[in-house]
Amino acid sequence: MLKVSVISPEAVLFEGEASSVTAPAFDGEVGILTGHAAMVTTLGSGKLRLSDGKAFHVEGGFVQVADNEVRVVTEKATPV
């Protein structure tokens, strides 16, 4: 499982576990599963989806993946 955090300037929108995350990177979607290589990428605008059905519309920011932890730090996020 992945430990996932979704953070905006206003609040921590989600902290919990998910088996996968799909994020709208600046150049297309990126899928993240357990064991994903460490990376940092810039977010574009679009839908951030978690395996449990939770979704957020995000605009800007970045995604960091390291040691099965995914941090999404976004300029703006709204639950979908």
C-alpha distances in whole Angstrom, upper triangle without the diagonal:
4,7,9,13,16,19,23,26,27,23,20,19,15,13,10,6,6,5,8,11,14,17,20,21,25,26,24,20,17,14,11,8,6,9,11,14,15,17,19,21,23,22,25,25,24,21,17,15,12,10,12,15,15,17,20,23,22,25,25,23,21,17,16,13,13,11,7,9,11,14,16,20,22,26,26,23,24,22,23
4,6,10,13,16,19,23,23,20,17,16,13,11,8,5,5,6,7,8,12,14,18,18,22,23,21,18,15,12,9,7,6,9,10,12,13,14,16,17,19,19,22,23,21,18,15,13,10,10,12,15,14,16,17,20,19,22,22,20,17,13,12,10,10,9,5,6,7,10,12,16,19,22,22,20,21,20,21
4,7,10,13,17,20,21,18,14,14,10,7,6,5,7,9,10,10,14,15,18,19,22,24,23,19,17,15,11,11,9,12,12,15,14,15,16,18,19,19,22,22,21,19,15,14,11,12,13,15,14,16,17,20,19,21,21,19,16,13,12,10,10,9,6,5,6,8,11,14,17,21,21,19,20,19,20
4,7,10,13,17,17,15,11,10,7,6,5,6,7,10,9,8,12,12,15,16,20,22,20,17,15,13,11,11,11,14,13,15,14,14,14,15,17,16,18,19,18,15,12,11,9,11,12,14,12,12,13,16,15,18,18,15,13,10,10,9,11,11,9,6,5,6,8,11,13,17,17,15,16,15,17
4,6,10,13,14,11,7,8,6,5,7,9,10,13,13,11,13,13,15,16,19,22,21,18,16,16,13,15,15,17,16,17,16,15,14,15,16,15,17,18,17,15,12,12,11,14,14,15,12,13,12,15,13,16,16,13,12,10,10,11,12,14,12,8,6,5,6,8,11,14,14,12,14,14,16
4,7,10,11,9,6,5,5,7,9,11,12,15,14,11,12,11,13,15,17,20,19,17,16,16,14,16,17,19,18,19,17,16,15,15,14,12,15,15,14,12,9,11,10,14,14,14,11,10,9,11,10,12,13,11,10,9,11,12,15,17,15,11,8,6,5,6,8,11,10,9,11,11,13
4,7,8,6,4,6,7,9,12,15,16,19,17,15,16,14,15,16,18,21,21,19,18,19,17,20,20,22,20,21,19,18,15,15,14,13,15,15,15,15,12,14,14,18,18,18,14,13,11,12,10,12,12,10,10,10,12,14,16,18,17,13,11,8,6,5,6,9,9,8,11,12,15
4,5,5,6,7,10,12,16,18,19,22,20,17,17,15,16,16,17,21,21,20,20,21,20,22,24,25,23,24,22,20,17,16,14,13,14,14,15,15,13,16,16,20,20,20,16,14,11,12,9,10,10,9,11,12,14,17,19,22,21,17,14,11,8,6,5,6,6,6,9,12,15
4,6,8,10,13,15,19,21,22,25,24,21,21,18,19,19,20,23,24,23,23,24,23,26,27,28,26,27,24,22,19,18,16,15,17,16,18,18,17,20,20,24,24,23,20,18,15,15,12,12,12,10,13,15,16,20,22,24,23,20,17,14,12,8,8,7,7,9,12,15,18
4,7,9,12,15,18,21,23,26,25,22,22,20,20,21,22,26,26,25,25,26,25,27,28,30,28,29,27,25,22,21,19,18,19,18,19,19,17,20,20,24,23,22,19,17,14,15,13,14,14,14,16,17,19,22,24,26,25,21,19,16,14,11,10,9,9,9,11,13,17
4,6,9,11,15,18,20,23,22,20,21,19,20,21,23,26,26,24,24,24,23,25,26,28,26,27,25,24,21,21,20,18,20,19,19,18,16,18,18,21,20,20,16,16,13,15,13,15,16,14,16,16,18,20,22,24,22,19,17,14,12,10,10,11,10,10,11,12,16
4,6,7,11,14,16,20,19,17,18,17,19,20,22,25,25,22,22,22,20,22,22,24,23,24,22,21,19,20,19,17,19,19,18,17,15,16,15,18,18,18,14,14,12,14,13,15,16,14,15,14,16,17,19,20,19,15,14,11,10,9,10,12,11,10,11,12,16
4,7,10,13,14,18,17,15,16,15,17,19,21,24,23,21,20,20,19,20,21,24,23,24,23,22,20,20,19,16,18,17,16,14,12,13,13,16,15,14,11,11,9,12,11,14,15,14,15,15,16,18,20,21,19,16,14,11,10,10,10,12,11,8,9,8,12
4,6,9,11,14,14,13,15,14,17,19,22,24,23,20,19,18,17,18,18,21,20,22,21,20,19,19,19,17,19,18,17,15,12,12,10,13,12,13,9,10,10,13,13,16,17,16,15,14,15,16,18,19,16,13,11,10,10,11,12,15,14,11,11,10,13
4,7,10,13,14,13,16,16,19,20,23,26,24,21,20,18,16,17,16,19,19,21,19,19,19,20,20,19,21,21,20,17,14,14,11,13,13,14,12,13,13,16,16,19,19,17,16,14,14,15,16,16,14,11,10,9,10,12,14,17,16,14,15,14,16
4,7,11,12,12,15,16,20,21,24,26,25,21,19,17,15,15,14,17,17,20,19,20,20,21,22,20,23,23,21,18,15,13,10,11,10,13,11,13,14,18,18,21,22,20,18,16,15,15,15,15,12,10,10,11,12,15,17,20,19,17,17,15,17
4,7,9,10,14,15,19,21,24,26,24,20,18,15,13,12,11,14,15,18,18,19,19,20,22,20,23,23,21,18,14,13,9,9,9,12,11,14,15,19,19,22,23,21,19,16,15,14,14,13,10,9,10,12,13,16,19,22,21,19,19,17,18
4,5,7,11,13,17,19,22,23,21,17,15,12,10,9,9,13,13,17,17,18,19,19,21,19,21,21,19,16,12,10,6,6,7,10,10,12,14,17,18,21,22,20,18,15,15,13,15,14,10,10,10,12,13,17,18,22,21,18,19,16,17
4,7,11,14,17,19,23,23,20,17,14,11,9,6,7,11,11,15,16,17,19,20,21,20,22,22,20,17,14,11,8,6,8,11,12,14,17,19,20,23,23,22,20,16,16,14,15,14,10,11,11,14,15,19,21,24,24,21,21,19,19
4,7,10,14,15,19,19,17,13,11,7,6,5,7,11,10,14,15,15,16,17,18,17,19,19,17,14,11,8,6,5,9,10,11,12,14,17,17,20,20,19,17,14,14,12,14,14,10,11,10,13,13,17,18,22,21,19,19,17,17
4,6,10,12,16,16,14,10,8,6,5,7,10,12,11,14,14,14,14,14,15,13,15,15,13,11,7,6,5,6,9,10,10,10,11,13,13,16,17,16,14,11,12,11,13,14,11,11,8,11,10,14,15,18,18,15,16,15,15
4,7,9,13,13,10,7,6,4,6,9,12,15,12,15,15,14,14,13,13,11,12,13,10,8,6,5,7,8,12,11,11,9,11,12,12,14,15,15,13,11,13,12,15,17,14,14,11,12,11,14,14,18,17,15,16,15,14
4,6,10,11,9,6,5,7,8,12,15,16,14,15,15,13,12,10,10,7,9,9,8,7,5,7,9,12,14,13,12,10,10,10,9,11,11,11,10,8,11,12,15,18,15,14,10,11,9,11,11,14,14,12,14,14,14
4,7,8,6,5,6,9,11,15,18,20,16,17,17,14,13,10,9,6,6,6,5,6,6,9,12,15,17,16,15,12,11,9,8,9,9,10,10,9,13,14,18,21,19,17,14,14,11,12,11,13,13,12,14,15,14
4,5,5,5,6,10,12,15,18,19,15,16,15,12,10,7,6,4,5,8,9,10,10,12,15,17,20,19,18,15,14,12,10,10,9,9,8,8,11,13,17,20,18,17,14,13,11,12,11,14,14,14,17,18,18
4,6,8,10,13,15,19,22,22,19,18,17,14,12,8,6,5,4,8,10,12,12,16,18,21,24,22,21,18,16,14,11,10,8,10,9,11,14,16,19,23,22,20,17,16,13,14,12,14,15,16,18,20,20
4,7,9,13,15,19,22,22,18,18,18,15,13,10,9,9,7,10,11,14,14,17,19,22,25,23,23,20,18,16,14,13,12,13,12,13,16,17,20,24,23,22,19,18,16,17,16,17,18,19,21,22,22
4,7,10,13,17,20,21,17,18,18,15,14,11,10,9,8,10,10,11,12,14,17,19,22,20,20,17,16,15,14,13,13,14,13,13,16,17,20,23,21,21,18,18,16,17,16,18,18,18,20,20,19
4,7,10,13,17,18,15,16,16,14,14,11,11,9,9,10,9,9,9,10,13,15,18,17,17,14,14,13,13,13,13,14,13,12,14,15,18,21,19,18,15,16,14,16,15,18,18,17,18,18,17
4,7,10,13,14,11,12,13,11,11,9,11,10,11,13,12,11,10,11,12,14,17,17,17,15,15,15,14,15,15,14,12,10,12,11,15,17,15,15,12,14,12,15,15,18,19,18,19,19,19
4,7,10,12,9,11,13,12,13,12,14,13,14,15,14,12,10,9,10,11,14,15,15,14,15,16,15,17,17,17,14,11,12,11,14,15,13,14,11,14,13,16,17,20,20,19,20,19,19
4,7,8,6,9,10,10,12,12,14,14,16,17,16,14,11,10,10,10,14,15,15,15,16,17,17,19,18,17,14,10,11,8,11,12,9,10,8,11,12,16,17,21,21,19,21,20,20
4,6,6,9,11,13,15,15,18,17,20,21,19,17,14,12,11,10,13,15,16,16,18,20,20,22,22,20,17,14,13,10,11,11,8,10,10,13,15,18,20,24,24,22,23,22,22
4,6,9,11,13,16,17,20,20,23,24,22,20,17,15,13,12,15,17,18,19,20,23,22,25,24,22,19,15,14,10,10,9,6,9,10,14,16,19,22,26,26,24,25,24,24
4,6,9,12,15,17,20,21,24,25,24,22,19,18,16,15,18,21,21,22,23,25,24,26,25,23,19,16,13,10,9,7,6,10,11,15,17,20,23,27,28,26,28,27,27
4,6,8,12,13,17,17,20,22,21,20,17,16,15,15,18,20,20,20,21,23,21,23,22,20,16,13,11,7,8,8,7,9,10,13,15,18,21,24,25,24,26,25,26
4,6,10,12,16,17,20,23,23,22,19,19,18,19,22,24,23,23,23,25,23,24,22,20,16,13,10,7,7,8,9,11,11,14,16,18,21,24,26,25,28,27,28
4,7,10,14,16,19,22,22,22,19,19,18,20,23,24,23,23,23,24,21,22,20,17,13,11,8,5,5,7,9,9,10,12,14,16,19,22,24,23,26,26,27
4,7,10,13,16,19,19,19,17,18,18,20,23,24,23,21,21,21,19,19,17,14,10,8,6,5,7,10,11,11,10,11,12,14,16,19,21,21,24,25,26
4,7,10,13,16,17,18,15,17,18,20,23,24,22,20,19,19,16,16,13,11,7,6,4,6,9,13,13,12,10,9,10,11,13,16,18,19,22,23,24
4,6,10,13,14,15,14,16,17,20,23,23,21,19,17,17,14,13,11,9,6,5,7,9,12,16,16,14,11,11,10,11,12,14,16,17,20,21,22
4,7,10,12,14,13,16,18,21,23,23,21,18,16,15,12,10,7,6,4,6,9,12,15,19,18,17,13,12,10,10,9,11,14,15,18,20,21
4,7,9,10,10,13,15,19,21,20,18,15,13,11,8,7,5,5,5,7,10,13,17,20,19,17,13,12,9,9,8,9,11,12,15,16,17
4,7,10,10,14,17,20,22,20,19,15,13,10,8,6,5,8,8,10,14,16,20,23,22,20,16,15,12,12,9,10,11,12,14,16,16
4,7,9,13,16,19,21,19,17,13,11,7,6,4,6,9,11,13,16,19,22,25,24,22,18,16,13,13,10,10,9,10,12,14,13
4,7,10,13,16,18,16,14,10,8,5,6,7,9,12,13,13,17,19,22,25,23,21,17,16,13,14,11,12,11,10,11,12,11
4,6,10,13,14,12,10,7,6,5,6,9,11,13,14,13,17,18,21,24,21,19,16,15,12,14,12,14,12,9,10,9,8
4,7,10,12,10,8,5,5,6,7,10,11,12,12,11,14,14,18,20,17,16,12,12,9,12,11,13,12,9,10,9,9
4,7,8,7,6,5,7,9,10,14,15,16,15,13,15,15,18,20,16,15,12,13,11,14,14,17,15,12,12,10,9
4,6,6,5,6,9,12,13,16,18,17,16,13,15,14,17,18,14,13,11,12,12,15,15,19,17,14,14,12,11
4,5,7,9,12,15,17,20,21,21,19,16,18,16,18,18,15,15,13,15,15,18,19,22,21,18,17,15,14
4,6,9,12,16,17,21,23,22,21,19,20,19,21,20,17,16,15,17,16,19,20,23,21,18,17,14,13
4,6,10,13,16,19,21,22,21,19,21,20,23,23,19,18,17,18,17,19,19,22,20,16,15,11,10
4,7,11,13,17,19,19,19,17,19,19,21,22,19,17,15,15,14,16,16,19,16,12,11,8,8
4,7,9,13,16,16,16,15,18,18,21,23,19,18,15,15,12,15,14,16,13,10,9,6,5
4,6,10,12,13,14,14,17,18,21,23,20,18,15,14,11,12,11,12,10,6,5,4,5
4,7,10,12,14,14,18,19,23,25,23,20,17,15,12,13,10,11,8,5,5,6,6
4,7,8,10,11,15,17,21,23,21,19,15,13,9,9,6,8,6,4,7,9,10
4,7,10,12,16,18,22,25,23,21,17,15,11,10,6,6,5,7,9,12,13
4,7,10,13,17,20,23,22,20,16,13,10,8,6,5,7,9,12,15,16
4,7,10,14,17,20,20,17,13,11,8,5,4,5,8,10,14,16,18
4,7,10,13,17,16,14,10,8,6,5,6,9,11,12,16,17,19
4,7,10,13,13,10,7,6,5,6,8,12,13,13,16,17,19
4,7,10,10,8,6,5,7,8,11,15,17,16,19,20,22
4,7,7,6,5,7,9,11,14,18,20,19,21,21,23
4,6,5,7,9,12,14,17,21,23,22,25,24,26
4,5,8,11,15,17,20,24,25,24,27,26,28
4,7,10,13,16,19,23,24,22,24,23,24
4,7,10,13,16,20,21,19,21,21,22
4,6,10,13,16,17,16,18,18,19
4,6,10,13,14,13,16,16,19
4,6,10,11,10,13,14,16
4,7,9,9,13,14,17
4,5,7,10,13,15
4,7,11,14,16
4,7,10,13
4,7,9
4,6
4
